[in-house]
Every structure is written in structure tokens, then in C-alpha cells.
């Protein structure tokens, strides 16, 4: 599971940029990942921070990645909320995930 607050800040930073694909490219490469630059429109896939998205070209794939990342934050919040209602403890959820 991603640290939600760090991921949320990262998403907000990407959303403020005119070319988030450029920054996302740098982040992927700096973390040891591979980014294939291409001049032709082609299906482009981004797998980063446990989140995957695709689109026609890096521009569209980056925007789809931001949407997928934003959606994963919503899913994390819903999952923790549902678990808390059933068990009363978010700490138990963290311990269960680590075992």
C-alpha cells in the first residue's frame, strides 16, 4: 500500500504541471525504471508506485495514470473506512497486511 498522504501530494504536484509526463518520466527513470521515448503515436503504458495506466502516447498515459492514482486513493479510503466499521481498528488492518 502506498503512503496515501505522500501519493496525494505527488498527484497534486503532477496536476499543477503543464507537462506532467515530463516529470513522471524523470521520476520513473530516477527510481530505476525504463521509459521508452517515442515520436510516433503508440500505446504507452506507465507502471509506477504500484499503479498502472495506458494511453495513446506518453501525454495521455500520464493523465490516465494521474486519474488511476487519484482513484486508488479513493479505494484506500473506502477500504480503511469499511474495515474500521467492522473491526474498530485501523491498526489491525496494518498488522494484517504486514503478516
C-alpha positions in Angstrom: 0.0 0.0 0.0 1.3 3.5 -0.8 1.6 6.1 1.9 -1.6 7.9 0.9 -0.5 11.4 2.0 2.7 11.2 0.0 0.9 9.8 -3.0 -1.8 12.6 -2.7 0.9 15.3 -2.6 2.6 13.7 -5.6 -0.7 13.7 -7.6 -1.4 17.3 -6.7 2.1 18.3 -7.9 1.5 16.4 -11.2 -1.9 18.0 -11.6 -0.4 21.5 -11.4 2.1 20.9 -14.2 1.6 21.7 -17.8 3.6 18.6 -18.9 3.2 16.1 -16.1 4.5 13.3 -18.4 8.0 15.0 -18.3 8.1 15.0 -14.5 6.6 11.5 -14.3 9.3 10.3 -16.9 12.0 11.7 -14.6 10.6 10.0 -11.6 10.3 6.7 -13.3 13.9 6.9 -14.6 15.2 8.1 -11.2 13.7 5.1 -9.5 15.4 2.7 -11.8 12.5 2.3 -14.2 12.5 2.3 -18.0 10.8 5.0 -20.1 10.8 4.4 -23.9 10.7 7.8 -25.7 8.9 7.6 -29.0 8.0 10.1 -31.7 5.1 8.1 -33.1 1.6 7.8 -31.6 1.5 4.4 -30.0 0.0 2.6 -27.0 2.0 3.8 -24.0 1.9 2.1 -20.6 3.1 3.5 -17.3 3.6 1.3 -14.2 4.8 3.4 -11.3 4.3 3.3 -7.5 2.1 0.2 -7.9 -0.3 2.0 -10.2 -0.7 1.2 -13.9 -2.3 3.2 -16.7 -2.1 3.4 -20.5 -3.0 5.7 -23.3 -2.1 6.7 -26.9 1.3 8.3 -26.2 3.0 9.5 -23.0 0.8 12.6 -22.7 -2.5 10.6 -22.5 -0.9 7.8 -20.5 0.4 10.2 -17.9 -3.0 11.8 -17.5 -4.6 8.4 -17.2 -2.0 7.5 -14.6 -2.9 10.6 -12.5 -6.6 9.5 -12.7 -5.8 5.9 -11.7 -3.6 7.2 -8.8 -6.4 9.5 -7.7 -8.9 6.6 -7.8 -6.5 4.4 -5.8 -6.6 7.0 -3.1 -10.3 6.8 -3.0 -10.2 3.0 -2.9 -7.7 3.1 0.0 -10.0 5.4 2.0 -13.1 3.3 1.3 -11.3 0.1 2.3 -9.9 1.5 5.5 -13.3 3.0 6.4 -15.1 -0.3 5.7 -12.6 -2.2 7.7 -12.7 0.2 10.6 -16.5 -0.1 10.9 -16.2 -3.9 11.1 -13.3 -4.1 13.5 -13.0 -0.8 15.1 -9.2 -0.6 14.5 -7.2 0.7 11.5 -4.0 -0.6 13.3 -5.3 -4.1 13.0 -5.6 -3.6 9.2 -2.0 -2.5 9.1 -0.8 -5.5 11.1 -2.9 -7.9 9.0 -1.4 -6.5 5.8 2.2 -7.0 7.1 1.6 -10.7 8.1 
